[in-house]
Amino acid sequence: MKGADAFKLFLGPTVPTLLVTVNEGQEIDHGEPPADVSRKLNAAPSSWVQKVSYDPPLVVLAQKPGNDTLRNLRRDPRFTMNVLSGEKMQRLLLCGQRPPYGESELLLPGVDLDPVVTHSTLGPVAVIDGAVQWAVCRALEFRPTGDHVLVIAEVERVFVDEVRLHRTGLYWNKKTFAWIGNKFEEEGY
Ligand SMILES: Cc1cc2nc3c(=O)[nH]c(=O)nc-3n(C[C@H](O)[C@H](O)[C@H](O)COP(=O)(O)O)c2cc1C
């Protein structure tokens, strides 16, 4: 395969993250029931994400111009990136549906992912309960690039569940790449 079709497959598949932003006019708070928090959030699967700097810790996202995620970030730069375990991947993919703006993907049938409110320098943000990895981020720059907009963001806080890390994709171990599937079997997860 060559050309545009090949480019669609090139470097893929990558592990999608779930980007969680706060919808316009909403404020979330510690102590609110998860369903009330969910109503105010936007959640979108995103594969085009990459670390691009250790110091300061930066990531880049590529977002389609019309995305609600982008709309939210331009107004309110706080967001979280969440990596879910393999069992929850199907539920993450369901968040790729596009309900009308303001209707949370987290409340779509079958999604069943709960938010947990945590802090960021810009106020409360939500991570996904049980996420294997998450990062609290702040969008710094927006650069229209090709048919997407690159969002450069600073990572304020990051969490990695070291044991369950191996369920989520390729991992770097002892100076080589290993495939999670093997690790799974070796360690009897
Ligand atoms: C696995 C997966 C990965 C995706 N990665 C991206 C991505 O990196 N950038 C993007 O703009 N859309 C991506 N999409 C599509 C968006 O998730 C989708 O268009 C979504 O409806 C956008 O949500 P939003 O409007 O709430 O931001 C992906 C979809 C899936 C299922």
The ligand as a Gaussian input file, in Angstrom:
#p B3LYP/6-31G(d) Opt

LIG

0 1
 C       -9.165000       5.955000      18.812000
 C       -9.488000       7.343000      18.372000
 C       -8.488000       8.287000      18.309000
 C       -8.760000       9.589000      17.888000
 N       -7.747000      10.505000      17.848000
 C       -8.026000      11.781000      17.473000
 C       -6.991000      12.759000      17.478000
 O       -5.843000      12.520000      17.850000
 N       -7.331000      14.019000      17.078000
 C       -8.602000      14.354000      16.686000
 O       -8.845000      15.505000      16.322000
 N       -9.600000      13.429000      16.670000
 C       -9.335000      12.167000      17.084000
 N      -10.338000      11.234000      17.096000
 C      -11.690000      11.634000      16.722000
 C      -12.369000      12.383000      17.862000
 O      -12.281000      11.659000      19.079000
 C      -13.847000      12.583000      17.522000
 O      -13.939000      13.348000      16.351000
 C      -14.604000      13.214000      18.632000
 O      -15.989000      13.260000      18.313000
 C      -14.149000      14.624000      18.925000
 O      -14.748000      14.951000      20.145000
 P      -14.987000      16.406000      20.654000
 O      -15.739000      17.154000      19.572000
 O      -15.804000      16.213000      21.881000
 O      -13.655000      17.026000      20.934000
 C      -10.080000       9.942000      17.520000
 C      -11.112000       9.002000      17.594000
 C      -10.818000       7.714000      18.025000
 C      -11.930000       6.709000      18.113000

